[in-house]
Amino acid sequence: MTVAQAAGKSGALEKYEAVIGIEIHCQLKTVSKMFCGCSTDIDGAAPNSHCCPVCLGLPGVLPTINKAAVEFVIATGFAIEATVASTTRWDRKNYFYPDLPKGYQISQYQLPLAANGRLTFDTSDGPFTVRVNRAHLEEDTGRLIHQDLDGRRVSLIDFNRSGMPLMEIVTEPNIRTAEQARRYAEELRLLMRTIGASDAEMENGQMRVEANVSIRPIGREAFGTRVEVKNMNSMRAVERAIAFEIERQAVAIDAGESIHMETRGWDEGSQSTYHMRPKEEENDYRYFPEPDLPPLLTTPEWLAEIKARLPELPATRRTRYREAYGLSAYDAGVLVNDAAATALFEGALAAGAGVPAKLLANWVTGEYMRLAKGEGSGGSTDPAELAALVKLVAAGAISGTNAKEIFAEHFASGAKVAAIVESRGFRQISDAGALGAAIDTVLAANPAAVADYRAGTLAAIGFLVGQVMKATRGQANAAMVQTALRERLDKV
């Protein structure tokens, strides 16, 4: 029996409320590291090829603050409606691990750059707001690589990642479900990408999500014992790991067991969490002010400059798409969640005066995204050409079926829509005389379908419409064909 089945049988989840806080580390998109001049372009680099005495923690070195990293955190603070500090400082977070050779990490503790923010997003139960406690800067550690070498199990250290700039965003414990946790992480990732602070790819460690999970009887204010969950490498894993941990704790408490403060990892294979180590308390880190760095001061002019550079944020854009263009919440969300789709939609609107926005959105979220996400697509779309295509469809100049063929050819070859329409003879037939001739031919060739319709089998009209469309190579105006067929058949 799985934990989920056990929880369902005992009714445990009906008696408890989950209390969840999320800590997210985002690797910032800077050219150099947090406190030295080493390059951050470490993907695919040889181990220990992007490091220096500063990020190796050698004696006698002095750190230098990366201004771009500071500005990214300040921009994030504005984006999540947080208060940005006028004065902040650096602290030493002391702990000992092989990938941290100097024995401490430069971070921020008592005075973070941004505090008391919030982020609102949609869930299956409607909009939900997560309160954000803080966003602060720190440096990353090295990376341990565990492997077999000459028959021995060894751990190797790569210091390329050491000193990479990290922003840590910590929520208040006001998240109650695994879905809320996932949607928060997804919205924060979208926000990071929108403002250019981070690529936030979980698969390569640019965004790391950790959850503190506890449960309490419904109605009780006091928190339960929290458990930290790590090693969640996808958004789906975030939701599944937290859901599993909630269920595990509920079943354990119902069985009379105690929950211990610990760090647990998520195992994708078994779809379960596992014990890693006891969880440290904050006083175990022995924070104290970093003596090698002065306090960091911000000025109103600097903050105003950073705020003015912010682009339109995802929530604002979704609202604009719904209110200005009449898009559904779903379509607006799909567009905004994909940067390429957003750019294509905006570009086509700007290039095609009078293009119907709702129909355009359907093409972007439908045919464009289908082709763009196809294996080995390699194609592209000119916003002006998409606008021209959508206007032809809206005007009834080409059929929907032919429009899809035209778009697929444009996507693959880059040819102009007008040229494809002309070369393939796709101009829609809406001339009554031309349609009448095609209809007469089809009716004469299909007496059985004509008899079925007149005998009351109304579905036969669909067959006849299809035959006319086939005879005209899909160029006939389908609505006009159906109307003309009914008129002719109903007269007899």
C-alpha positions in Angstrom: 0.0 0.0 0.0 1.3 3.4 -0.9 1.4 6.4 1.5 -1.3 8.1 -0.6 -3.5 5.0 -0.3 -2.9 4.7 3.4 -3.7 8.4 3.9 -6.9 8.0 2.0 -7.9 4.9 4.0 -7.3 6.6 7.3 -8.9 9.9 6.3 -5.7 11.5 7.7 -5.7 14.3 5.2 -9.2 15.4 6.2 -8.0 16.1 9.7 -4.8 18.0 9.0 -3.8 21.3 7.4 -0.4 21.6 5.7 1.8 24.5 6.4 4.4 25.1 3.6 7.1 27.6 3.1 9.3 27.7 0.0 12.9 28.7 -0.4 14.1 29.3 -4.0 17.7 29.9 -5.1 18.0 31.5 -8.5 21.4 31.7 -10.3 21.6 35.3 -11.5 22.4 36.1 -15.2 25.5 38.1 -14.7 28.8 38.1 -16.7 31.0 37.6 -13.7 30.7 35.9 -10.3 29.4 37.5 -7.1 32.6 38.6 -5.5 35.3 38.2 -8.2 35.9 38.6 -11.9 35.7 34.9 -12.9 33.3 34.2 -15.8 29.9 32.7 -15.1 29.9 30.9 -18.5 30.6 27.6 -16.9 28.2 25.3 -18.8 30.3 22.6 -20.5 33.6 24.1 -19.1 36.3 21.8 -17.9 36.2 21.3 -14.1 38.0 24.0 -12.1 38.7 26.1 -15.1 36.6 29.1 -14.0 37.9 29.8 -10.6 40.5 32.1 -8.8 41.9 32.6 -5.3 38.6 34.5 -4.3 36.2 31.7 -5.2 38.6 29.1 -3.9 38.6 30.9 -0.5 42.4 31.1 -0.3 43.9 33.1 2.6 44.3 36.9 2.2 41.8 37.5 -0.6 39.2 40.2 -0.6 35.7 40.1 -2.2 34.3 42.8 -4.5 30.5 43.3 -4.8 28.9 42.6 -8.2 26.7 45.6 -9.0 24.6 43.8 -11.6 23.7 41.1 -9.2 22.5 43.7 -6.6 20.4 45.4 -9.3 18.7 42.1 -10.2 17.7 41.5 -6.6 16.4 45.1 -6.3 14.4 44.6 -9.5 13.0 41.4 -8.2 12.0 43.2 -5.0 10.0 45.8 -7.0 8.4 43.1 -9.1 7.1 41.3 -6.0 5.9 44.5 -4.4 8.5 44.2 -1.6 10.2 46.9 0.4 13.7 47.6 -0.9 16.2 48.4 1.9 18.1 51.7 1.9 20.9 50.1 3.9 21.8 46.4 4.0 24.9 44.4 5.0 26.7 41.2 4.3 27.0 38.3 6.8 29.1 35.2 7.2 27.1 32.0 7.3 29.4 29.4 8.8 29.3 25.7 8.0 31.7 23.1 7.0 31.3 21.0 3.8 33.9 19.8 1.2 32.5 22.2 -1.5 32.9 25.2 0.7 36.7 25.4 1.4 36.8 28.6 3.4 34.2 27.3 5.9 31.7 30.1 5.4 29.4 31.5 2.8 28.9 35.3 2.3 25.2 35.9 2.5 22.7 38.3 4.0 20.8 37.6 7.2 19.5 40.4 9.3 19.2 43.1 6.6 18.2 41.6 3.2 17.9 43.7 0.1 14.2 43.2 -0.2 11.5 42.2 2.3 7.8 41.9 2.8 6.7 41.2 -0.7 3.9 39.2 -2.3 3.2 37.3 -5.5 -0.3 36.5 -6.8 -1.1 33.8 -9.4 -4.0 31.5 -10.5 -4.7 28.1 -9.1 -7.5 25.6 -9.8 -9.3 27.2 -6.8 -8.8 30.7 -8.0 -6.2 33.4 -7.4 -3.9 32.9 -4.5 -1.3 35.2 -3.0 2.0 34.1 -1.4 3.6 36.4 1.1 7.4 36.7 0.5 9.5 37.2 3.6 12.7 38.3 1.9 14.9 38.2 -1.2 18.7 38.4 -0.6 22.0 37.8 -2.2 24.7 35.2 -1.5 27.4 33.2 -3.3 27.1 29.6 -4.5 29.3 26.8 -3.4 31.3 24.3 -5.5 29.8 21.1 -6.7 30.6 17.5 -5.6 30.7 14.8 -8.2 30.4 11.3 -7.0 31.7 8.5 -9.2 33.7 5.3 -9.4 37.4 5.6 -10.1 39.6 2.6 -10.4 37.1 0.5 -8.6 36.7 2.9 -5.7 33.8 5.2 -4.9 35.2 8.7 -4.8 33.9 12.3 -4.5 35.5 14.9 -6.8 35.0 18.7 -6.4 34.5 21.2 -9.2 34.8 24.8 -8.1 33.5 26.4 -11.3 30.2 27.0 -9.6 31.8 28.4 -6.4 31.1 32.1 -6.1 28.3 32.2 -8.7 25.7 34.9 -7.7 22.6 33.5 -6.1 19.4 35.2 -5.1 17.4 33.4 -2.4 13.7 34.1 -2.2 12.0 32.9 1.0 8.2 32.9 1.5 6.2 33.1 4.6 4.6 29.7 5.6 1.1 30.7 4.2 1.1 28.0 1.4 -1.4 25.2 2.1 -1.4 22.8 -0.8 1.2 21.2 -3.1 -0.5 22.8 -6.1 -0.1 26.3 -4.6 3.5 25.6 -4.1 4.0 24.5 -7.7 2.1 27.5 -9.1 4.1 29.9 -7.0 7.4 28.4 -8.2 6.2 28.5 -11.8 5.1 32.2 -11.5 8.4 33.2 -9.9 10.3 31.4 -12.6 8.3 33.3 -15.2 9.0 36.6 -13.4 12.7 35.9 -13.3 12.8 35.3 -17.0 10.6 38.3 -17.8 12.9 40.8 -15.9 16.0 39.1 -17.2 17.4 38.2 -13.8 17.8 34.5 -14.5 17.1 31.8 -17.0 15.8 29.8 -14.0 16.3 26.3 -15.6 15.7 23.7 -13.0 17.3 21.0 -15.0 20.8 22.6 -14.9 20.6 24.0 -11.4 19.8 27.6 -12.2 16.7 27.4 -10.1 16.5 25.2 -7.0 13.3 24.8 -5.0 13.3 23.7 -1.4 10.2 23.3 0.7 9.6 23.3 4.5 6.6 21.1 5.1 4.7 20.5 8.3 1.1 19.6 9.2 -1.2 20.5 12.1 -4.8 19.5 13.1 -7.3 21.7 11.4 -8.2 24.7 13.6 -4.9 24.7 15.6 -2.6 27.7 15.3 0.7 26.2 16.5 2.9 24.8 13.7 3.9 21.2 13.6 7.5 20.0 13.2 8.8 21.1 9.8 10.7 18.9 7.4 12.8 20.3 4.6 12.4 18.7 1.2 15.2 19.1 -1.4 16.4 17.7 -4.8 13.2 18.5 -6.7 14.4 19.0 -10.3 11.1 19.9 -12.1 7.9 21.7 -11.4 6.0 18.4 -11.4 8.5 17.0 -8.9 7.8 20.1 -6.6 4.1 19.3 -6.5 4.5 15.5 -6.1 7.2 15.7 -3.5 5.3 18.1 -1.3 2.1 16.1 -1.7 3.9 12.9 -0.7 5.5 14.6 2.3 2.1 15.9 3.5 0.7 12.4 3.2 3.7 10.7 4.9 3.5 13.0 7.9 -0.3 12.5 8.2 0.0 8.8 8.2 2.9 8.8 10.6 1.1 11.0 13.2 -2.0 8.9 12.9 0.1 5.8 13.6 1.5 7.5 16.8 4.9 8.3 15.4 6.8 11.5 15.9 7.9 13.8 13.1 11.6 14.8 13.4 13.2 17.9 12.1 15.2 16.7 9.1 16.2 17.2 5.5 14.7 14.8 3.1 15.4 14.3 -0.6 13.0 13.5 -3.4 13.5 10.3 -5.3 11.9 10.5 -8.7 12.2 6.8 -9.3 10.2 5.7 -6.2 8.1 8.9 -6.1 8.9 9.3 -2.4 11.1 11.3 0.0 14.0 9.8 1.9 16.1 10.9 4.9 19.3 12.8 4.1 20.5 14.4 7.4 19.2 16.2 10.5 18.1 19.7 9.8 20.3 22.6 11.1 18.9 25.4 13.1 19.7 29.0 12.2 22.0 29.4 15.3 24.1 26.5 14.0 25.3 28.8 11.3 26.7 31.3 13.8 26.0 34.3 11.6 28.1 37.5 12.1 28.7 40.6 9.9 31.1 40.0 7.1 34.3 42.0 8.0 35.7 42.2 4.5 32.7 44.1 2.9 31.2 47.5 3.9 27.4 47.9 4.3 25.6 48.4 1.0 23.7 51.7 0.6 21.0 52.4 -2.0 19.9 55.9 -3.1 16.4 57.0 -4.2 17.8 57.9 -7.6 19.4 54.5 -8.2 16.3 52.7 -7.1 14.1 54.8 -9.4 16.4 54.0 -12.3 16.2 50.2 -11.7 12.4 50.4 -11.3 12.0 52.4 -14.5 13.8 49.6 -16.4 11.3 46.9 -15.4 9.3 45.5 -18.4 5.6 44.7 -18.3 5.2 42.0 -15.7 3.4 38.7 -16.3 0.3 39.4 -14.1 -0.1 42.8 -15.7 0.2 41.4 -19.2 -2.3 38.6 -18.6 -4.8 41.2 -17.3 -4.2 43.4 -20.3 -4.8 40.5 -22.7 -8.1 39.7 -21.0 -9.4 43.2 -20.8 -8.1 44.8 -24.0 -8.5 41.8 -26.3 -11.2 39.7 -24.7 -8.9 36.6 -24.4 -9.8 33.9 -21.9 -7.8 33.5 -18.8 -6.4 30.3 -20.2 -5.3 31.7 -23.6 -3.8 34.8 -21.8 -1.9 32.4 -19.5 -0.6 30.2 -22.4 0.6 33.3 -24.3 2.4 35.0 -21.4 4.0 31.8 -20.2 5.9 31.4 -23.5 8.2 34.3 -24.3 8.3 33.4 -28.1 4.5 33.2 -28.2 4.2 36.5 -26.5 6.7 38.1 -28.9 4.8 36.7 -31.9 1.4 37.8 -30.7 2.6 41.3 -29.9 4.5 41.5 -33.2 1.6 40.3 -35.3 -0.8 42.8 -33.5 1.7 45.6 -34.3 2.3 44.6 -37.9 -1.3 43.8 -38.9 -3.6 46.8 -38.3 -7.1 45.5 -37.7 -6.1 41.8 -37.2 -8.7 40.1 -34.9 -6.8 39.6 -31.6 -8.9 36.6 -30.4 -8.4 34.8 -33.7 -4.7 35.7 -33.7 -4.3 34.3 -30.2 -6.0 31.0 -31.3 -3.4 30.7 -34.1 -0.5 31.5 -31.8 -1.5 29.1 -29.0 -2.7 26.5 -31.5 -0.9 26.0 -34.8 2.2 28.0 -34.0 2.9 26.3 -30.7 2.2 22.9 -32.1 4.7 23.4 -34.9 7.3 25.2 -32.7 7.3 22.4 -30.1 7.4 19.6 -32.7 10.5 17.4 -32.9 13.1 19.0 -35.2 10.8 21.8 -36.2 13.6 24.4 -36.9 11.0 26.7 -38.4 10.1 30.3 -37.7 7.2 32.7 -38.2 7.2 36.3 -39.4 4.7 38.2 -37.2 3.6 40.3 -40.3 3.0 37.1 -42.3 0.9 35.5 -39.5 -1.1 38.7 -39.3 -1.7 38.6 -43.0 -2.8 35.0 -42.8 -5.2 35.6 -39.9 -6.8 38.5 -41.8 -7.4 36.3 -44.8 -9.1 33.7 -42.6 -11.2 36.3 -40.9 -12.3 37.8 -44.2 -13.3 34.3 -45.6 -10.7 34.6 -48.4 -9.2 31.2 -47.5 -10.6 28.2 -45.7 -9.3 27.1 -42.3 -8.0 23.9 -43.7 -6.0 25.6 -46.4 -4.8 28.2 -43.9 -3.2 25.5 -41.8 -1.3 24.2 -44.9 -0.2 27.7 -45.8 1.0 28.4 -42.3 2.9 25.1 -42.1 4.7 25.9 -45.4 5.5 29.4 -44.3 6.8 28.1 -40.9 9.1 25.6 -42.7 10.3 27.7 -45.6 9.8 31.3 -44.6 7.9 31.9 -47.9 5.4 34.8 -47.8 1.7 33.9 -47.3 0.5 35.8 -50.4 3.0 33.9 -52.6 1.9 30.5 -51.1 -1.8 31.3 -51.6 -1.1 32.3 -55.2 1.2 29.4 -56.1 -1.1 26.8 -54.7 -4.4 28.4 -55.8 -5.8 28.5 -52.3 -7.9 31.6 -52.8 -11.3 30.7 -51.3 -14.2 30.3 -53.7 -17.1 32.4 -52.6 -18.7 33.1 -56.0 -22.2 31.8 -56.1 -21.9 30.7 -59.7 -18.7 28.7 -59.3 -20.1 27.1 -56.1 -23.3 26.2 -57.8 -21.6 24.4 -60.6 -19.6 22.3 -58.1 -22.7 21.6 -56.0 -24.7 20.4 -59.1 -21.9 18.0 -60.0 -21.8 16.6 -56.4 -25.5 16.1 -56.2 -25.6 14.4 -59.5 -22.8 12.0 -58.5 -24.3 11.1 -55.1 -28.0 10.3 -55.5 -28.0 8.0 -52.4 -26.9 10.8 -50.1 -29.5 13.1 -51.6 -32.2 10.5 -51.0 -31.0 10.0 -47.4 -31.2 13.7 -46.7 -34.7 13.9 -48.1 -35.7 10.9 -46.1 -34.8 12.7 -42.9 -31.1 11.7 -42.4 -29.8 15.2 -41.8 -26.3 14.0 -41.3 -26.1 13.4 -45.0 -25.6 17.1 -45.5 -22.1 16.8 -43.9 -21.1 14.1 -46.4 -22.2 16.3 -49.3 -20.4 19.4 -48.0 -17.3 17.2 -47.7 -17.6 16.1 -51.3 -17.9 19.7 -52.5 -14.9 20.7 -50.5 -13.0 17.8 -52.0 -14.1 18.7 -55.5 -12.8 22.3 -55.0 -9.6 21.2 -53.3 -10.8 22.8 -50.0 -11.2 26.2 -51.6 -14.9 26.5 -51.3 -16.5 28.6 -48.6 -17.8 25.8 -46.4 -20.6 27.9 -44.8 -21.8 29.1 -48.2 -21.7 25.5 -49.5 -23.8 24.2 -46.7 -26.4 27.0 -47.1 -26.6 26.5 -50.8 -26.9 22.7 -50.5 -29.8 23.0 -48.0 -31.6 25.5 -50.2 -31.4 23.2 -53.2 -32.3 20.0 -51.4 -35.2 21.6 -49.4 -36.8 23.0 -52.6 -37.8 19.5 -53.9 
